[in-house]
Amino acid sequence: MVEHDAGWLQDLDDYTSLFRDDFRRRDQARWAAVYLQGLLQEGGRKTIGGLARRVALPPDLSVDDAAQALQNFVNQSPWDEQRIWRRHRALLAGRHAEPDGVFVLDDLAFVKQGRCSVGVQRQYSGALGRKTNCQIAVALHHAGSAGCCPLSLRLYLPRGWLTHSHRLDAAGVPPERRDGRSKGAIALELLDEARSEGWPARLVTGGAGFGADREFREALASRGLTYLLEASADVEPADGETLWPAERGRVRVGNVVGAAASWAGDARRAAAEADTVLMKELGLDHFEGRSWRGFHHHACLVMLAYGFRLFQGCEGGCQAAGAVAV
């Protein structure tokens, strides 16, 4: 276990208490603080077994098997991660929600073996640039002059999963998430949620998986949003769209003018820095559970850990890259 001083642990407990009313029970909030403590420890994989060996349990959470308790908290305990995410965004909004910011959409790949983890199959990942056995999730970030912060994440279910109800049942996929939503449709949900909660932005940007989706681009335009998205060189621009040069034989497609192209590049670099922190330092891709609930509970807690670093003025993550030029 990596030692932290009592002041750090008290700061973490105070931070976690901000979410206490969004958990069903007080003990769930207490276990959330323990889980965050493990995620924020330096080094090591952030599996449940690894976390259990590294954390210091408070006296009121003394148990014989910390790993089993954490496993139950993340994979079985019925707390609503969407409520926690909404609180997370509300707490960050005061410092980070600004009209001149940029929304950044990423598809994140989680390389997995086997067939049982929810959403896993051999599929193309834009993040990896190849086909591999993986899960893919859509993530939304906001980048601005105060830095960059992750806002939300949702798993994508490939078509191969949607025709096997027994696999969906075994993974605990909610009925309302079994309708075959595209990555673009998931991205629109995340954008609409953030905007309805008061997060503005002058631009939406993202990778080729979003730029290739003309329906998605049209939906952004219908919402009055300006966008610039990476795409393959053979993309057909719609009315009002322009093609911009990009790297690796690709283009960027959007309804932007002037300096927005450079804003998009700055924001995507900032979001890439955030993804590295989430995936590697905080263990977003270390989760070994198989269920829909466990995946999203873990992802939510990783974003809360990132939020704690922002609240503490940590120099890691997006802020290390400096403010985005907007």
C-alpha positions as CSV (number, residue, x, y, z in Angstrom):
1,M,0.0,0.0,0.0
2,V,1.2,3.5,-0.9
3,E,1.0,5.8,2.1
4,H,-0.7,9.1,2.0
5,D,-0.9,11.7,4.8
6,A,-4.1,12.1,6.8
7,G,-4.7,15.5,5.1
8,W,-4.8,13.9,1.7
9,L,-7.2,11.2,2.8
10,Q,-9.4,13.8,4.5
11,D,-9.5,15.9,1.3
12,L,-10.6,12.8,-0.6
13,D,-13.3,12.0,1.9
14,D,-14.5,15.6,1.7
15,Y,-14.6,15.4,-2.1
16,T,-16.5,12.1,-2.0
17,S,-19.0,13.6,0.4
18,L,-20.1,16.0,-2.3
19,F,-21.6,12.9,-4.0
20,R,-23.1,11.3,-0.9
21,D,-26.7,12.3,-1.6
22,D,-26.5,10.7,-5.1
23,F,-25.8,7.2,-3.7
24,R,-28.7,5.1,-2.4
25,R,-27.0,4.4,0.9
26,R,-24.3,6.0,3.0
27,D,-22.1,2.9,2.9
28,Q,-22.0,3.1,-0.9
29,A,-20.5,6.6,-0.7
30,R,-18.0,5.3,1.9
31,W,-16.9,2.5,-0.5
32,A,-16.7,5.0,-3.3
33,A,-14.1,6.9,-1.3
34,V,-12.1,3.7,-0.8
35,Y,-12.2,2.9,-4.5
36,L,-11.1,6.4,-5.4
37,Q,-8.2,6.1,-2.9
38,G,-7.1,3.0,-4.8
39,L,-7.4,4.6,-8.2
40,L,-5.4,7.6,-7.1
41,Q,-2.5,5.5,-5.8
42,E,0.6,5.7,-8.1
43,G,1.7,2.6,-10.0
44,G,0.2,-0.8,-10.3
45,R,-2.8,-2.1,-12.2
46,K,-6.1,-0.8,-10.9
47,T,-7.9,-4.1,-10.8
48,I,-10.2,-4.8,-7.9
49,G,-7.7,-7.2,-6.4
50,G,-4.9,-4.7,-6.8
51,L,-7.0,-1.9,-5.2
52,A,-7.9,-4.1,-2.3
53,R,-4.2,-4.7,-1.5
54,R,-3.3,-1.0,-1.6
55,V,-6.1,0.9,0.2
56,A,-6.4,1.8,3.9
57,L,-10.0,1.0,5.1
58,P,-11.6,3.4,7.6
59,P,-12.6,1.8,10.9
60,D,-16.3,1.8,10.1
61,L,-15.7,-0.3,6.9
62,S,-13.7,-3.1,8.5
63,V,-14.3,-6.3,6.5
64,D,-12.7,-9.7,6.3
65,D,-12.4,-9.6,2.5
66,A,-11.8,-6.1,1.0
67,A,-11.6,-7.4,-2.5
68,Q,-15.0,-9.0,-2.2
69,A,-16.5,-5.9,-0.8
70,L,-15.1,-3.7,-3.6
71,Q,-16.2,-6.3,-6.2
72,N,-19.8,-6.1,-4.8
73,F,-19.7,-2.3,-4.7
74,V,-18.7,-2.0,-8.3
75,N,-20.3,-4.9,-10.0
76,Q,-23.5,-5.6,-8.0
77,S,-24.4,-2.7,-5.9
78,P,-27.4,-0.8,-7.6
79,W,-26.2,2.8,-7.4
80,D,-27.0,5.0,-10.4
81,E,-23.7,6.1,-12.1
82,Q,-25.7,8.6,-14.3
83,R,-26.7,10.6,-11.1
84,I,-23.0,10.6,-10.0
85,W,-21.9,11.8,-13.5
86,R,-24.4,14.6,-13.4
87,R,-23.1,15.8,-10.1
88,H,-19.5,15.5,-11.4
89,R,-20.4,17.7,-14.4
90,A,-22.2,20.2,-12.2
91,L,-19.2,20.5,-9.8
92,L,-16.8,21.1,-12.7
93,A,-19.0,23.5,-14.6
94,G,-18.2,26.5,-12.5
95,R,-14.5,26.4,-13.5
96,H,-14.6,24.7,-16.9
97,A,-17.9,25.4,-18.7
98,E,-17.2,28.3,-21.0
99,P,-18.9,29.4,-24.2
100,D,-15.6,29.4,-26.1
101,G,-14.7,25.8,-25.2
102,V,-14.6,22.8,-27.5
103,F,-16.5,19.5,-27.1
104,V,-14.2,16.6,-28.1
105,L,-15.5,13.2,-28.9
106,D,-13.3,10.1,-28.7
107,D,-13.9,6.4,-29.2
108,L,-11.9,4.6,-26.6
109,A,-10.8,1.0,-27.1
110,F,-10.4,-1.6,-24.3
111,V,-8.5,-4.6,-25.6
112,K,-10.0,-7.8,-24.2
113,Q,-9.7,-11.5,-24.6
114,G,-12.7,-13.9,-24.8
115,R,-16.3,-13.2,-25.6
116,C,-18.0,-12.6,-22.3
117,S,-17.1,-9.0,-21.4
118,V,-20.0,-6.8,-22.4
119,G,-19.7,-5.4,-26.0
120,V,-16.4,-7.2,-26.7
121,Q,-15.8,-8.6,-30.2
122,R,-13.3,-8.3,-33.0
123,Q,-14.1,-4.8,-34.4
124,Y,-12.4,-1.8,-35.9
125,S,-11.1,0.8,-33.4
126,G,-10.3,4.3,-34.6
127,A,-8.3,4.9,-31.5
128,L,-6.0,1.9,-32.3
129,G,-6.3,2.2,-36.1
130,R,-6.9,-1.5,-36.6
131,K,-9.3,-4.4,-36.0
132,T,-8.9,-6.2,-32.7
133,N,-10.8,-8.0,-30.0
134,C,-12.0,-5.1,-27.8
135,Q,-14.8,-3.1,-26.3
136,I,-15.4,0.4,-27.6
137,A,-16.8,3.4,-25.7
138,V,-17.7,6.9,-26.7
139,A,-16.2,9.6,-24.4
140,L,-17.0,13.3,-24.3
141,H,-14.5,15.9,-23.1
142,H,-14.7,19.7,-22.8
143,A,-11.5,21.7,-23.5
144,G,-11.1,25.4,-22.8
145,S,-8.9,28.1,-21.3
146,A,-9.1,26.5,-17.9
147,G,-7.9,23.1,-19.3
148,C,-9.7,20.0,-20.3
149,C,-12.0,17.7,-18.4
150,P,-13.8,14.4,-19.2
151,L,-17.6,14.7,-18.9
152,S,-19.1,11.3,-19.7
153,L,-18.6,7.9,-21.3
154,R,-20.9,5.2,-22.7
155,L,-20.3,1.8,-24.1
156,Y,-21.0,1.0,-27.7
157,L,-22.7,-2.4,-28.4
158,P,-21.7,-3.8,-31.8
159,R,-24.3,-5.5,-34.0
160,G,-22.9,-9.0,-33.2
161,W,-24.1,-8.5,-29.6
162,L,-27.6,-7.3,-30.4
163,T,-28.8,-10.6,-31.9
164,H,-28.0,-12.7,-28.8
165,S,-30.4,-11.9,-26.0
166,H,-28.7,-14.5,-23.7
167,R,-25.4,-12.6,-23.9
168,L,-27.1,-9.3,-23.3
169,D,-29.0,-10.8,-20.3
170,A,-25.8,-12.4,-18.9
171,A,-24.0,-9.0,-19.1
172,G,-26.9,-7.1,-17.5
173,V,-27.5,-4.8,-20.4
174,P,-30.5,-2.6,-19.7
175,P,-33.5,-3.1,-22.1
176,E,-33.2,0.6,-23.2
177,R,-29.6,0.1,-24.3
178,R,-30.4,-2.8,-26.6
179,D,-31.6,-0.8,-29.6
180,G,-28.4,-0.8,-31.7
181,R,-27.4,2.9,-31.3
182,S,-24.5,3.9,-33.5
183,K,-21.4,5.7,-32.0
184,G,-22.8,8.9,-33.5
185,A,-26.1,8.4,-31.8
186,I,-24.4,7.8,-28.5
187,A,-22.3,10.9,-29.0
188,L,-25.4,13.0,-29.6
189,E,-26.9,11.7,-26.3
190,L,-23.8,12.7,-24.4
191,L,-23.7,16.1,-26.1
192,D,-27.4,16.7,-25.5
193,E,-27.0,15.8,-21.8
194,A,-24.0,18.1,-21.3
195,R,-25.6,21.0,-23.1
196,S,-28.9,20.6,-21.2
197,E,-26.9,21.0,-18.0
198,G,-25.3,24.3,-19.1
199,W,-22.1,23.2,-20.8
200,P,-21.7,25.4,-23.9
201,A,-19.1,25.3,-26.6
202,R,-18.3,27.0,-29.9
203,L,-17.1,23.8,-31.6
204,V,-17.5,20.0,-31.7
205,T,-14.6,17.9,-32.9
206,G,-13.7,14.2,-33.1
207,G,-12.2,11.4,-35.0
208,A,-13.0,9.6,-38.3
209,G,-15.7,7.4,-36.8
210,F,-17.8,10.5,-36.3
211,G,-16.8,12.3,-39.4
212,A,-17.8,9.4,-41.6
213,D,-21.3,9.5,-40.2
214,R,-23.3,12.0,-42.4
215,E,-26.4,11.6,-40.3
216,F,-24.4,12.5,-37.2
217,R,-23.0,15.6,-38.9
218,E,-26.5,16.6,-40.0
219,A,-27.8,16.2,-36.5
220,L,-25.0,18.5,-35.2
221,A,-26.0,21.1,-37.8
222,S,-29.7,20.9,-36.9
223,R,-28.7,21.7,-33.3
224,G,-26.9,24.8,-34.5
225,L,-23.5,23.4,-33.6
226,T,-20.3,24.2,-35.4
227,Y,-18.2,21.1,-36.0
228,L,-14.9,19.9,-37.5
229,L,-14.4,16.1,-37.7
230,E,-11.8,13.8,-39.1
231,A,-12.8,11.7,-42.0
232,S,-11.4,9.5,-44.8
233,A,-10.3,11.3,-48.0
234,D,-13.3,10.0,-50.0
235,V,-15.9,11.6,-47.7
236,E,-18.6,13.5,-49.5
237,P,-19.3,17.0,-48.0
238,A,-22.9,18.0,-47.5
239,D,-24.2,21.5,-48.3
240,G,-22.5,24.0,-46.1
241,E,-19.6,21.8,-45.3
242,T,-15.9,22.3,-46.2
243,L,-13.0,19.8,-46.4
244,W,-9.8,20.7,-44.6
245,P,-6.4,18.9,-45.0
246,A,-5.4,16.5,-42.2
247,E,-2.7,14.0,-41.5
248,R,-2.2,10.4,-42.7
249,G,-4.1,10.8,-45.9
250,R,-7.3,12.0,-44.2
251,V,-9.3,15.2,-44.3
252,R,-11.4,17.1,-41.8
253,V,-15.0,17.8,-42.7
254,G,-17.1,20.5,-41.1
255,N,-19.1,23.7,-41.2
256,V,-16.4,25.9,-39.7
257,V,-14.5,28.9,-41.0
258,G,-11.2,30.6,-40.1
259,A,-9.3,29.7,-37.0
260,A,-11.6,26.9,-35.9
261,A,-9.4,24.4,-37.5
262,S,-6.5,25.2,-35.1
263,W,-8.9,25.2,-32.1
264,A,-9.9,21.7,-33.0
265,G,-6.4,20.5,-33.2
266,D,-5.5,22.0,-29.8
267,A,-8.6,20.5,-28.2
268,R,-8.0,17.1,-29.6
269,R,-4.4,17.1,-28.3
270,A,-5.7,18.1,-24.8
271,A,-8.3,15.3,-24.9
272,A,-5.6,12.8,-25.9
273,E,-3.6,13.8,-22.8
274,A,-6.7,13.3,-20.7
275,D,-7.3,9.9,-22.2
276,T,-3.8,8.8,-21.4
277,V,-4.3,9.8,-17.7
278,L,-7.7,8.1,-17.6
279,M,-6.6,4.9,-19.3
280,K,-3.1,4.4,-17.8
281,E,-2.6,6.4,-14.6
282,L,-6.2,6.0,-13.2
283,G,-6.9,2.6,-14.6
284,L,-9.8,3.1,-16.9
285,D,-8.7,0.1,-19.1
286,H,-7.7,-2.1,-16.1
287,F,-11.2,-3.2,-15.3
288,E,-11.6,-7.0,-15.5
289,G,-15.4,-7.3,-14.9
290,R,-17.8,-8.4,-17.6
291,S,-21.1,-6.6,-16.8
292,W,-22.6,-3.4,-18.2
293,R,-23.1,-2.1,-14.6
294,G,-19.6,-2.9,-13.5
295,F,-18.0,-1.3,-16.6
296,H,-19.9,2.0,-16.2
297,H,-19.5,2.1,-12.4
298,H,-15.8,1.7,-12.9
299,A,-15.6,4.3,-15.7
300,C,-17.7,6.8,-13.6
301,L,-15.3,6.4,-10.6
302,V,-12.3,6.9,-12.8
303,M,-13.7,10.2,-14.0
304,L,-14.4,11.1,-10.4
305,A,-10.7,10.4,-9.6
306,Y,-9.7,12.7,-12.5
307,G,-12.1,15.3,-11.0
308,F,-10.4,15.1,-7.6
309,R,-7.1,15.8,-9.3
310,L,-8.5,18.8,-10.9
311,F,-10.0,20.0,-7.6
312,Q,-6.6,19.5,-6.0
313,G,-4.9,21.5,-8.6
314,C,-2.9,18.5,-9.8
315,E,-0.6,19.2,-12.6
316,G,-1.3,15.9,-14.4
317,G,-3.9,15.2,-17.0
318,C,-5.1,17.8,-19.5
319,Q,-3.9,20.7,-17.5
320,A,-0.3,19.5,-18.0
321,A,-0.7,20.4,-21.7
322,G,-1.7,23.9,-20.8
323,A,-4.8,25.8,-21.7
324,V,-6.4,25.2,-25.1
325,A,-6.2,28.2,-27.4
326,V,-9.8,29.3,-28.0
